[in-house]
Amino acid sequence: MRLLERMRKEWFMIGIVLAIAGAKLEPSIGVNGGPLKPEITVSYIAVATIFFNSGLSLKTEELTSALVHVRLHLFIQIFTLAFFPATIWLFLQLLSITPINEWLLKGLQTVGCMPPPVSSAVILTKAVGGNEAAAIFNSAFGSFLVLF
């Protein structure tokens, strides 16, 4: 019985492991143009569904109260868009003296400057019982800010 309770509690992580195992066993299902059409389902449908479900589960008061936490939002945006990229840049300076391929380092620098994916930020915040309204706001706002 304890195993079943543990599985119910960790359903999200079990789902991730199963999805990875399924992709390893049959990768042709998820390729561009494949049966799942990830170029459409992942890019548009999945992100829209996550935001829609998150919006349905939030009370208007929660979202409104999350907007007034200016210091929290400022901290998250500075950490995500300034501190983390700067840390990655310093790390890449150390790695540049190693024989690692230059293009791999450029790719790491690019990824280090991107905001976290909206879907994972919201889902993981919800899974650990965090402030989901703040996660939704910062994910959307950070994705907008990164354009500038």
Disulfide bonds with the S-S distance in Angstrom:
none
